[in-house]
Amino acid sequence: LSVLAACAAAGIIIGVVTKTGIGLKMASALIDLSGGVFLAVLFFTMLTSLVLGMGVPTTANYVITSTIAAPALVQLGVPVLAAHMFVFYFGIVADVTPPVALAAYAGSAIAGGNALRTGVQASKLAIAAFLIPYIFVNSPAMLMIDTTIPKILMVLLTSIIGMVAISSAMIGHFVVKEKAWERILFIIGGLCMIDTGATTDIIGIVLLAVLFFLQWQRGRKQVNA
């Protein structure tokens, strides 16, 4: 019965979206709002998916985001699987994104903490979840679309390094506590690693290697002191 109810509700949503044409209208609106700039389209689609996914169960979440937000990315030539994973991922991340962070609020209720503060901390800890969908779009190899095993491994490696760097910048600690300028460079280096292209990967590797060396040296001095 639960599966039947979920399928029936999903059918109603799909029917309404199809008959009214709101999916195509929303896609056109997002593209017009961004001026056709690809990165801006991704950003506005992310915000739309976060709003649509707030307080919605997983199945309905996918139905809503894939029918309303995904067409904007498909119109710009993004592979269908990557577009659907992009919007679905952000729809799920809405569970830890204030102001309607249901998962974070449930956790704060169990722990007896402040709900909004817990939601903010959850968003910081889940920063990798905000980056992975962009990797899906910029590097479809992550989803095994028209690629080879070496390319998949390369994308995985550079993406993991980039996400670790950005996560450390959000927390403010890698080997030792990071200075403000180090946090900024960790974010830049992490984004370079996540972006596709040999040039950005080389820049990211060099930048992160230098930062790691500086952190390691400072950590040794603190231990010796």
N, C-alpha and C positions, 0 to 999 in steps of 0.2 A: 504493500500500500504506500509506503514511503517513497519508493522508486516511482510508482505510478503518479503520485502527487507532484513529485519533482519534474517528471516529464511533461505532465499537463501544464504546470506553471511555465515551464520553459517554452512549450508550444504557444502559449498565449502571448508571451513576450515576443517571440520570433514573428508571430502573426501580426501583432501590432506594428512592429518595426517595419515589416515587409509592406503591409498595406498602406501605412502612412508615409513611407519613404524617409523616415527620420534618420535612418542610418546614412543614406547618401547625403542628406541635408547637413548632418553633423560633420561628415567628412569634408564637404565643401566649405563649411564654416571654419573648420580648423585650418584648412589650407589657406583660405582667404585671410584669416586672422594672423597667420604667421608670415604672410607675404610670399609663400612658396619656398621659404628657406627651410631646408631639410631638418637641420638641428632644432629650429624653432617648432616645426611640426611635431617632432618627437617630444619636445618639452610640453607642448600643449596637450598632446595625446596622453602623456604621462599624467598630467593634472586631471584630465577628463576621466581616465581610468581609475585614479585614486578616489575621485568623488563618486563615480558609479559603483565602486566596490565597497564603499563604506557600509558596514552592517549587513552585508549580503552573503548568504551561504555560498559555498564554493561553486556548485553547479550553476546556480542562477548568476553568479558572478561572471563565469565564463560566457554564458549566453548573452548577457547584457553588454559586456565589454567587447566581445567579438563582433556583435551585430551593429554596435553604435560607434565604437572608437576605431576598430581595426580597419574599416574601409578607407580611412584617410591615408594610412600607410601603404595599403595595397595600391591605391591610386598613384602613389609616388614610386612604384616599382619595387617595393619591399616584398620579398617572398612571402607567400600566404602564411606558411608555418611560423616564420619569424615575426610577422605582424601580429598573429594571434597570441604567440607566446609573450610578446612585448606587453600587450594590453592585459592579458590574463595575469601575468606576473605582478604588474602594478595594482591590479584589482585585489590580489591577495595581500600585497604589502599594505593595503589600506587598513588591515587589521592591527598594524602597529604604528600607524600614522595618525597623529592628532588631527582634528578634534574628535573623530569617532574611531578610536583605536580599541576595538572590542577585546582583542587578545591581551593587549597591555593593561587595559582597565580590569579585566578578569584577574590578571596576575597581581595587580596592585591591591585588589580586594582581598585576595588570599594572603598577601604579605602584609596588608594593613598600611600600605604606603599611599602617597598622593597620586591620584589617577593621572593628572595631566603631566606631572613630572616623570612618572613612569613611562608615559607615552613618548615623551621627548627623548628619554634615555634609550628606549627601545628603538627609536628611529636612528639614533647615533650608532647603536650596536649593530643594527641591520643595514648599515650603509652599503654593504656589498650587494644587498638585494635591490638597491636602487641603481646599481651599475650593471648588473648582469643583463637586464633587458636591452640596454644599449649595445652590449656585446652581441646579442642575438641579431640585431639589425645591422650593425657595422661588420660583423664577422659571422655570417651564416654558417661558416664551418663549425661553429660551436654546436649547431643543431644538426650537423652531418649533412648539410645541403650542398651538393655538387662539390665535393672536396675529397681529400685523400687523408690517410691516417697520419702521415707526418705533419700535415697542415693542422689537423685537429689537435695533435699533441702540442704544436707550437702555440696555437691560440690558447689552449688550456694553461700552458706554462706562463705565458706573458700576462694572461688575465689574472691568474692567481697572484703573481708577483704584484701586479698593479693594485689589486684589491687589498692585499696585505699592507701595501704602502699607504693607501688612502685610509684604511681602517686605523692604522697607527697614528696618522695625522689627526683623525677625529678624536682618538683617545688621548693623544698627546704624549705617547710613550712608545719607544721602540726597544733599543737596548737600555737606554736611560731616558729620563724625561726630556722631551723635545723643546727646543726654543721656538719662539713664534715664527722666525724665518725658516727654521727647519720644517715646521709643519706645512708651511706654504709650499716649500720645495718637494716635500713628500707627496703632496697632492698633485703637483705638476708632473712629477716623475711617474706617479701611479697612472694618471690620465694618459701619459705618453705610452705607457706599456699596454693600456687597454685599447688605445686607438690602433687601428690596423695600419700596417706599413713598416718597412724596414727602418726608415729614417727615424720615425718616432720611437720605435723599439730601442734603437741604439742610443738615442738621447736619454730615454728613460733608464736604461741599464747603467749608463755612465753616471747620471745624476744620482740614482739610488745607491750605486756602489760607493760614490764619494760620501754620501750621507751616512751610509752604514759604517764606513771607515771612521768618520768623525765621531759617530756615536760609540763605536767600539773603543776608540782611544779614550774618550771621556769616561767611559765605564771603567776602563783599566785604572785611570787616575783616581777615580773615586774609591775603587777597591784598595789600591795601594795606600791611599790617604787614611 
